[in-house]
Amino acid sequence: MVLMVSFLLSIRLAGIVMGLEFLLEPLQYSFIVRALIVSVLVGVMCPFLGAFVINREMGFMGDALAHSVLPGMVIAYGIGFSPYLGAIPNAILVALGIGYIVRKTRMSVDTSIGIVFSALFSLGLIILALMGGISINVEDILLGQVLSTSTTDVYTTLALTGIVTAIMILFYKPLVFVGFDFEGSAVAGIPAVKLDYLLLSVLSVVIVMSLKVVGIVLVIGMLITPAAAAGLIVRRFSGVIILGIGFGVTSALVGLYASYYFNLPSGPAIALASTGIFGCSLIKRWQWG
């Protein structure tokens, strides 16, 4: 009996040790640690904003902003700066411009986004072709390259995360009010239009933060999918945010570890992990009826 118990404990201990080795092995590399930090931060901020985006039915806006920053990225890279430094003002201007067009014309949001999105993405590709002397990896921009994250990128992402978090906490209640009842909030004296522009500006910054991790093509996977998965399980808006953040962080960790152990591209692995969580949430929702 004693031998059996000892044998079972040994197996259990061996399993724990192997599990720890599995988790700790990638962390011996500094570039993996930097990638994990940035990915987790993006996994927090994307679902946070994603809950507001879904509530306002602005999912296409996130995708359009990700594609529309290409001109700013190419120009910044061409003059010797980080592409992501050029993407932030580009994204903010595009978001505010789309918001202005929608408010000043009778054009629908989707129509305005479609026009701006296609025009600016095409412009970015043309500028890239004209600046033939620069060596920029288009695949890194389209699919992300979080494993090349530098220490400066980590500090920049930390700073942006702090700023975005402070803004969202400070304006949380009025933003929620505007999100659920835009007209009613305006009647109540809340500056709905200004808050809408604020949300678009913050969304722009978060999308640019995400580009390094999952790239232009897959950014919508981190922005929308975790929050959508959370919305299938919980009803309260605050619950969607909290659970969505949990799903976003899990997607980032699972995707990066899969990328390390199976030699997969990190951006698609993270986006696919997020989709897998959505699938599990959907099955759970079906079970509940």
C-alpha positions in Angstrom: 0.0 0.0 0.0 2.8 2.4 1.0 4.6 1.5 -2.3 1.5 2.3 -4.3 1.0 5.6 -2.6 4.7 6.5 -3.2 4.4 5.5 -6.8 1.3 7.7 -7.4 2.9 10.6 -5.6 6.1 10.2 -7.7 3.9 10.3 -10.9 2.1 13.4 -9.6 5.4 15.1 -8.8 6.9 14.2 -12.1 3.8 15.7 -13.9 4.2 18.9 -11.9 7.9 19.2 -12.7 7.2 18.6 -16.4 4.5 21.2 -16.4 6.8 23.7 -14.8 9.5 23.0 -17.3 6.9 23.4 -20.1 6.0 26.9 -18.8 9.5 28.0 -17.8 11.5 26.8 -20.7 10.5 29.7 -23.1 11.2 32.3 -20.4 14.9 31.7 -20.6 14.9 33.8 -23.8 14.6 37.5 -23.3 12.8 38.0 -26.6 10.1 35.6 -25.5 9.7 37.4 -22.2 9.3 40.8 -24.1 6.8 39.2 -26.5 4.8 37.8 -23.6 4.6 41.1 -21.8 3.4 43.0 -24.9 1.0 40.2 -25.9 -0.6 40.1 -22.4 -1.0 43.9 -22.4 -2.7 43.7 -25.8 -4.8 40.8 -24.5 -6.0 43.1 -21.8 -6.7 46.3 -23.8 -8.2 44.8 -26.9 -11.2 43.1 -25.2 -11.6 46.1 -22.9 -12.2 48.3 -26.0 -13.8 45.4 -27.9 -16.7 45.4 -25.5 -17.5 49.0 -26.4 -16.9 48.4 -30.1 -19.3 45.5 -30.1 -21.9 47.4 -28.1 -21.7 50.3 -30.6 -21.7 47.9 -33.6 -18.3 49.3 -34.8 -16.5 46.0 -35.5 -15.8 47.0 -39.1 -14.3 50.3 -37.8 -11.5 48.3 -36.0 -10.6 46.4 -39.1 -10.7 49.6 -41.2 -8.4 51.4 -38.8 -5.9 48.6 -38.9 -5.7 48.7 -42.7 -5.8 52.5 -42.9 -2.6 53.1 -41.0 -0.4 51.6 -43.7 0.5 55.0 -45.2 1.6 56.4 -41.9 3.6 53.2 -41.1 5.4 53.2 -44.5 6.2 57.0 -44.4 7.5 56.7 -40.8 9.7 53.8 -41.7 11.0 55.5 -44.8 12.2 58.5 -42.9 13.9 56.4 -40.2 11.3 56.1 -37.5 9.4 53.1 -36.1 6.4 52.3 -38.3 4.2 52.1 -35.3 5.1 55.7 -34.4 3.6 56.8 -37.7 0.6 54.6 -37.3 -0.7 56.3 -34.1 -1.4 59.8 -35.6 -2.6 58.2 -38.8 -5.1 56.0 -37.0 -6.4 58.9 -34.8 -6.9 61.2 -37.9 -8.7 58.4 -39.8 -11.0 57.6 -36.9 -11.9 61.2 -36.3 -12.3 61.8 -40.0 -14.7 58.9 -40.4 -16.7 60.1 -37.3 -16.9 63.6 -38.8 -18.0 62.3 -42.2 -20.8 60.2 -40.6 -22.0 63.1 -38.5 -21.9 65.7 -41.3 -23.4 63.6 -44.1 -26.2 61.1 -44.4 -23.7 58.4 -45.4 -23.8 55.2 -43.3 -21.0 54.3 -41.1 -20.1 51.1 -43.1 -20.1 53.1 -46.4 -17.8 55.8 -44.9 -15.5 53.2 -43.5 -15.4 51.2 -46.7 -14.4 54.2 -48.8 -11.6 55.4 -46.4 -10.4 51.9 -45.6 -9.9 50.9 -49.3 -8.4 54.3 -50.3 -5.8 54.5 -47.6 -4.7 50.9 -47.7 -4.3 51.3 -51.5 -2.4 54.5 -50.9 -0.1 52.8 -48.4 0.8 50.1 -50.9 1.5 52.7 -53.7 3.7 54.7 -51.3 5.5 51.4 -50.4 6.0 50.7 -54.1 7.3 54.2 -54.9 9.8 54.2 -52.0 11.6 51.3 -53.6 14.8 51.9 -51.7 13.4 50.9 -48.3 13.5 47.3 -47.1 10.3 46.7 -45.1 8.8 43.3 -44.6 5.2 43.6 -45.6 4.4 40.2 -44.0 5.4 41.5 -40.6 3.0 44.4 -41.0 0.2 42.3 -42.2 0.6 39.4 -39.8 2.6 40.9 -36.9 6.0 40.0 -35.5 5.8 40.1 -31.8 8.9 38.0 -31.3 11.0 41.0 -32.6 9.6 43.2 -29.8 12.4 45.4 -28.4 12.7 46.8 -24.9 11.6 50.2 -26.2 8.4 48.5 -27.6 7.7 47.1 -24.1 8.0 50.4 -22.4 6.0 52.2 -25.1 3.2 49.6 -24.8 3.3 49.8 -21.0 2.9 53.6 -21.2 0.1 53.5 -23.8 -1.7 50.8 -21.7 -1.5 53.1 -18.7 -2.8 56.1 -20.5 -5.7 54.1 -22.2 -6.6 52.4 -18.9 -6.7 55.8 -17.1 -8.9 57.4 -19.8 -11.3 54.4 -19.9 -11.7 54.3 -16.1 -12.2 58.0 -15.9 -14.9 58.1 -18.5 -16.3 54.6 -18.0 -19.8 55.5 -16.9 -20.6 58.2 -19.5 -19.1 56.0 -22.3 -21.3 53.1 -21.2 -24.3 55.5 -21.2 -23.5 56.8 -24.7 -22.9 53.2 -25.9 -26.3 52.0 -24.9 -28.3 55.2 -25.7 -26.6 57.8 -27.7 -29.6 60.1 -28.2 -30.7 59.7 -24.6 -27.3 60.6 -23.3 -27.2 63.7 -25.5 -30.6 64.8 -24.1 -29.3 64.1 -20.6 -26.6 66.7 -21.1 -23.7 64.3 -21.6 -21.3 65.4 -24.4 -22.1 62.3 -26.5 -20.3 63.5 -29.7 -17.1 64.4 -27.9 -17.1 61.1 -26.0 -17.7 59.3 -29.3 -14.6 61.0 -30.7 -12.7 60.1 -27.5 -13.6 56.4 -27.9 -12.5 56.4 -31.5 -9.2 58.0 -30.6 -8.5 55.5 -27.8 -9.6 52.7 -30.1 -7.0 53.9 -32.7 -4.2 53.7 -30.1 -5.2 50.2 -29.0 -5.3 49.0 -32.6 -1.8 50.3 -33.2 -0.7 48.6 -30.0 -2.1 45.3 -31.5 -0.4 45.6 -34.8 3.0 44.5 -33.5 1.4 41.4 -32.0 -1.1 40.2 -34.6 -0.6 42.5 -37.6 -3.1 44.4 -39.7 -5.0 41.4 -41.1 -5.6 39.7 -37.7 -6.1 42.6 -35.4 -9.9 42.2 -35.4 -9.4 38.7 -33.9 -8.0 40.2 -30.7 -10.3 43.2 -30.7 -13.6 41.5 -31.2 -13.4 37.8 -30.7 -12.6 37.6 -26.9 -15.3 40.2 -26.0 -17.8 38.4 -28.3 -17.0 35.1 -26.6 -17.5 36.7 -23.2 -20.8 38.1 -24.4 -22.1 34.6 -25.0 -21.6 33.6 -21.4 -22.3 36.7 -19.3 -25.0 39.4 -19.6 -23.7 42.4 -17.6 -21.5 44.8 -19.6 -18.8 44.9 -16.8 -18.8 41.1 -16.8 -18.2 41.0 -20.6 -15.2 43.3 -20.1 -13.7 41.3 -17.2 -14.2 37.9 -18.8 -13.2 39.2 -22.2 -9.9 40.3 -20.7 -9.4 36.9 -19.3 -10.0 35.3 -22.7 -7.7 37.9 -24.4 -4.8 37.1 -22.0 -5.4 33.4 -22.4 -5.4 33.7 -26.2 -2.1 35.6 -26.0 -0.4 33.1 -23.8 -1.7 30.0 -25.6 -0.8 31.4 -29.0 2.7 32.4 -28.0 3.5 29.0 -26.3 2.1 27.2 -29.4 4.3 29.5 -31.6 7.3 28.5 -29.5 6.8 24.8 -29.3 5.3 24.1 -32.7 7.3 26.7 -34.7 4.1 28.6 -35.8 3.7 32.3 -36.8 2.9 34.0 -33.5 0.1 36.4 -34.8 -2.0 33.7 -36.5 -1.5 31.4 -33.5 -2.8 34.0 -31.1 -5.8 34.8 -33.4 -6.6 31.1 -33.8 -6.4 30.6 -30.0 -8.9 33.4 -29.6 -11.2 31.8 -32.2 -10.9 28.5 -30.3 -12.1 30.2 -27.1 -15.0 31.7 -29.0 -15.9 28.2 -30.3 -15.9 26.8 -26.7 -18.1 29.7 -25.5 -20.5 29.1 -28.4 -20.8 25.4 -27.5 -21.4 26.4 -23.8 -24.1 28.8 -24.9 -25.8 26.0 -26.9 -25.7 23.7 -23.9 -27.5 26.3 -21.8 -30.1 26.7 -24.5 
